[in-house]
Every structure is written in structure tokens, then in C-alpha cells.
Amino acid sequence: MAGPAGTRHAPHGFFNGGHMNVSNKGDVRAFVHTAERTGGWVWVISLVDFAARDVRRIFVSDETYTNQRAAKDAGDARLEALAHDQ
């Protein structure tokens, strides 16, 4: 699902409970971003609780990608994999 400025985010309630240890309270959403790292790009997944106005978790890829699109695609795939683990 596309979010602001082309970011990808999971639907309302994604990552609530389970092994992610995020409360069922609030409006928690996951977003995929990219960031430059020396020599390339990485994906960043942010879990944001909008009701609490709090960033719950941030995941950053260990792997560096040659371009922004590759990092974004890998981040989207990782988010999908995490969603299926729930």
C-alpha cells in the first residue's frame, strides 16, 4: 500500500502484538524508506504509533544496495515478509 511521498506502509494495526512487542493500542503503521550510506543505499522500516505520537521501532538493512530503487524494492520485500510472519 503506498503512503506519503511514495513510501510503502502496512495497513492499520500491522505489527500489533506478537513477537514485535508493540502494544495493541493506537494506530501503528510501518513505513519503508531509503537512506544513503557510504557507497550506496539502505532500506529503513519505521514502525510509527500515530496515536501515541511515537516511533516504536526502526529497522535498517545490513546490506548496502547500489541504487535507491534496489534498496526500496528490498525494503518492500522485507516488509511483506514481516507481514506474513504475523
Backbone hydrogen bonds in HBPLUS format (Angstrom, degrees):
<---DONOR---> <-ACCEPTOR-->    atom                        ^
c    i                          cat <-CA-CA->   ^        H-A-AA   ^      H-
h    n   atom  resd res      DA  || num        DHA   H-A  angle D-A-AA Bond
n    s   type  num  typ     dist DA aas  dist angle  dist       angle   num
A0009-HIS N   A0001-MET O   3.01 MM   8  5.80 166.3  2.03 165.7 170.2     1
A0003-GLY N   A0007-THR O   2.48 MM   4  4.88 155.7  1.53 165.3 158.9     2
A0007-THR N   A0004-PRO O   2.94 MM   3  5.68 170.4  1.95 128.4 131.6     3
A0032-VAL N   A0008-ARG O   2.76 MM  24  5.20 138.0  1.94 144.0 156.5     4
A0010-ALA N   A0030-ALA O   2.90 MM  20  5.21 135.9  2.10 130.1 143.6     5
A0014-PHE N   A0011-PRO O   3.08 MM   3  5.81 150.7  2.17 148.7 148.0     6
A0016-ASN N   A0013-GLY O   3.16 MM   3  5.58 146.2  2.28 138.3 134.6     7
A0017-GLY N   A0022-VAL O   2.82 MM   5  5.29 163.4  1.84 150.9 154.2     8
A0021-ASN N   A0018-GLY O   3.32 MM   3  6.05 170.5  2.33 119.5 122.4     9
A0050-PHE N   A0027-ASP O   2.94 MM  23  5.31 158.6  1.99 144.3 137.2    10
A0029-ARG N   A0048-VAL O   2.81 MM  19  5.36 155.2  1.87 147.9 154.4    11
A0048-VAL N   A0029-ARG O   2.78 MM  19  5.36 166.2  1.80 164.2 164.7    12
A0031-PHE N   A0046-SER O   2.83 MM  15  5.18 151.5  1.91 144.3 153.9    13
A0046-SER N   A0031-PHE O   2.84 MM  15  5.18 155.5  1.90 147.4 155.0    14
A0033-HIS N   A0044-VAL O   2.71 MM  11  5.00 159.9  1.75 152.8 159.7    15
A0044-VAL N   A0033-HIS O   2.86 MM  11  5.00 154.8  1.93 136.6 135.7    16
A0035-ALA N   A0042-VAL O   3.02 MM   7  5.50 150.3  2.11 149.3 154.9    17
A0042-VAL N   A0035-ALA O   2.94 MM   7  5.50 153.5  2.01 155.6 164.3    18
A0037-ARG N   A0040-GLY O   2.82 MM   3  5.32 177.1  1.82 140.9 141.1    19
A0040-GLY N   A0037-ARG O   2.71 MM   3  5.32 152.8  1.78 162.0 155.5    20
A0041-TRP N   A0065-TYR O   2.78 MM  24  4.97 155.1  1.84 141.3 149.4    21
A0065-TYR N   A0041-TRP O   2.68 MM  24  4.97 172.7  1.69 153.0 155.5    22
A0061-SER N   A0043-TRP O   3.09 MM  18  5.57 163.0  2.12 155.2 157.0    23
A0045-ILE N   A0059-PHE O   2.82 MM  14  5.03 158.9  1.86 144.6 151.9    24
A0059-PHE N   A0045-ILE O   2.78 MM  14  5.03 162.3  1.81 149.7 155.9    25
A0047-LEU N   A0057-ARG O   2.81 MM  10  5.09 171.1  1.82 151.6 152.7    26
A0056-ARG N   A0047-LEU O   2.69 MM   9  5.34 139.0  1.85 147.8 160.3    27
A0049-ASP N   A0054-ASP O   2.77 MM   5  5.22 170.8  1.78 174.2 173.2    28
A0053-ARG N   A0049-ASP O   2.86 MM   4  5.77 113.9  2.30 134.9 153.2    29
A0054-ASP N   A0049-ASP O   3.01 MM   5  5.22 163.0  2.04 144.1 149.2    30
A0071-ALA N   A0067-ASN O   3.23 MM   4  6.55 159.3  2.27 150.6 156.4    31
A0072-LYS N   A0068-GLN O   2.91 MM   4  6.13 158.9  1.96 153.1 159.1    32
A0073-ASP N   A0069-ARG O   2.89 MM   4  6.10 164.4  1.92 153.3 157.2    33
A0074-ALA N   A0070-ALA O   3.01 MM   4  6.16 159.5  2.06 146.0 151.5    34
A0075-GLY N   A0071-ALA O   2.91 MM   4  6.09 152.6  1.98 145.6 153.6    35
A0076-ASP N   A0072-LYS O   2.87 MM   4  6.12 158.0  1.92 151.8 157.6    36
A0077-ALA N   A0073-ASP O   2.99 MM   4  6.22 155.4  2.05 144.8 151.5    37
A0078-ARG N   A0074-ALA O   2.91 MM   4  6.16 151.8  1.99 143.7 151.7    38
A0079-LEU N   A0075-GLY O   2.91 MM   4  6.15 157.4  1.97 150.0 155.7    39
A0080-GLU N   A0076-ASP O   2.98 MM   4  6.25 158.1  2.03 147.4 153.3    40
A0081-ALA N   A0077-ALA O   2.95 MM   4  6.19 156.8  2.00 146.5 152.9    41
A0082-LEU N   A0078-ARG O   2.91 MM   4  6.18 157.1  1.96 150.1 156.1    42
A0083-ALA N   A0079-LEU O   2.93 MM   4  6.16 149.7  2.02 145.6 154.3    43
A0084-HIS N   A0080-GLU O   3.03 MM   4  6.33 147.8  2.13 147.5 155.5    44
A0085-ASP N   A0081-ALA O   3.14 MM   4  6.40 129.7  2.40 138.6 151.7    45
A0085-ASP N   A0082-LEU O   3.21 MM   3  5.09 135.2  2.42  92.4 104.7    46
A0086-GLN N   A0083-ALA O   3.31 MM   3  5.54 153.9  2.38 101.5 109.0    47
